[in-house]
Amino acid sequence: MNKYILSGLCLLALNHAQADGTLTLPTGTITAPAIDDGHIDLKTPTTAGSRLGLTALETPASTDSLSGEEIRERGDSSVQDGVSRSAGISRTGNPGDGGTSLQARGFTGQNSVMQLYDGTRMYSGAGTVTFPVDTWAVERVDVLRGPASVLYGEGATGAVTNAIPKKPFEGEIENHVRLGYGSYGSQQEALDSGGSLTDTLSYRLNLNRLSSNGWVDRGDSSSNFFSGALRWQANDDLVFTLSSDYGDQEPTDYFGVPLINGHYQENLRFKNYNVDNDKLHYNDQWTRLRTDWQISDAVSSSNELYYLKAQRRWQNAENYNFDPTTQTLSRASYISIKHEEEQTGDRQTFTFKHSLFGLDSQTLTGVDINRIRFKLNSNSGFDDLPGSPPLDLSNPQPGQFESADAYRPQFSATTRQFSLFAENRTQLSDRWSLVTGVRRDYVHIDNDNLVSDTRSDKSLVGNNWKVGLVFALTDDTSLYGQYATSTEGVDGLVTLGANAQQFGLSTAKQSEVGLKQMFWDQRGEWTLAAYHIVKKKLLVADPSAPNDPSKQLQVGQQSSDGLEASLDLKLAHDWQLQANASIVRAQYDDFDQSVNNQIVSYKGNRPTDVPRRTANLWLSKAITDDVKAGAGVRYVDARYADLANTVELPSYTVVDATVSWKALHNTTLGLQLNNLFDRQYALSEYNDGQQWILGQPRSVFVTADYTF
């Protein structure tokens, strides 16, 4: 009885379950999932590769699914940390993009690697994504590699990730509390509660607070996250789910350590050269109402109405340049920016099970509508006051943020998006199946320049399609081939300025073949994928105007070819091995830029932040029924930080480890060891590679989990 009372108090507005604690649950066509089933394999339906609810074996594409439990057990505190253990994906984030951007298949940034939350996309404003906040409320992360515009619209040439939050479930109320403490004053207080309140009403509530003193000087950080969902089963065939998520973050305001004469100096590892009155603050709110209706045995409907809001604030000195004459640092790019973004949208789909020329077939049709409003305030110019003193390398005096340029409204933009899409899977025979999809997007952008009092607008149309063929060699083995297309804005659509509005969308196409197999009585599985991607209509310098960088032509091209492989084995004596590796050859095929009033060709060069090889391994063992241990290795190859391929970030190998002990039937103690061998490495870069954003040093985090 106390469980219901406690959870009712947590929800504030919801009533607790029936007084006798006994629930009679309906057995309808639509049912809520059980609590956090961490088992995912090639026969688990995935949301990443299709809206048809296909398993990975049925999907003609390279997909991956990571359970939230698995991500948390490995000590990954962000979704990006978790998915970067997936084949071929690496982190490229910095404070300017929310610290969240990724690389996949040779393509980088928020425009090329799309990140969804619960199947919904918040359009990236000025190349920034700041949600979700952490991994506590994540039930699963699905990954689709390769173009995904046919599913989610403009963007996503390299990959798309979908973080799925924990859902309401039917049954007795369960509560999970976590307390954590670790290196650099890191702390965590978290709650996960869910279950049935009545015969037809269930809920899920997650709260998480993280804070740290930080491992760099003046590196304090904090975040607060709330995720709540209420599910009402109106009848056996109709379900409403109201969800609300809120995140508030103040990350470590750190733009990296500067190179000294082109080299990294280890004694500067913990230095922070930002100003004392720096600002870095993200606030996100997501509210969604989902309606699932099983109209008949053959027809179902799903509607999601949503309102998303983000406010972001930066105030920093971001660039640091070494002066070999004075042996000091000069700072530049005193940047003060505020984003205000609101997105209202609705997505309606219908799914039909039917016969097509006498063959079993399933078709989904849908419409997607969004309106995005974006406002930008800044001190454009971004210059500091004359006479700002240089910084001592070893003992920097942070000073105050002082700009020579006024902070004021710069522009506001309204983007309207409308799309029609459809998917189909037809079973051609016992072994062959065909999966196809089409999508047409209409986008209109209105941009008001509040400084010059001018207005511009642009309408864009994107057409995308895919076709894939799957051959089931056996019930546990499939071969596939796929062709898919994507489109991208030459800059983020939401903030597409007047100069960029004269251009159309970039286009990409991919050919892919692969194999997926479960073996050894389904205790093992492996996948292999090979792909070729060509992206066209990149912006390049106009050779007739080398002195004017604003003059550009949309004729550039880049491409990538690669292989990805993964292996998952459940071995004897409760050992489990998970490993993956990738290799990519990415290059510019036609890409000219204006450098010092000269046209420079970067043909044959590798795009920035793209490693040729990545690899991940995780080995775990249940030592006893109550004690589990695991260790993992992450490898990322060297990357270039500039278009000329002259500034290189070295490769890195990082080892992590975890141990957990179920001390009591409802109490588990955990130990997470990150960067076990204290490797100093560049996770990403800033200022054209002249600043390295370092990975976290060796750290320890201890957790206590209590369930009731």
Helices and strands as residue ranges (DSSP letters): H 2-11, E 63-67, H 68-73, H 79-83, E 89-91, G 95-97, E 102-104, E 107-108, E 113-117, E 138-145, H 149-152, E 159-165, E 174-182, G 183-185, E 186-196, E 201-212, E 221-235, E 238-250, E 257-258, G 266-268, E 279-294, E 299-323, E 328-356, E 359-378, E 391-392, E 408-427, E 432-449, E 454-474, E 477-488, G 493-495, G 500-502, E 506-519, E 524-541, E 552-570, G 572-574, E 575-590, E 592-595, E 598-601, E 613-622, E 627-636, E 639-640, E 648-649, E 652-664, E 667-674, E 682-686, E 691-694, E 699-707
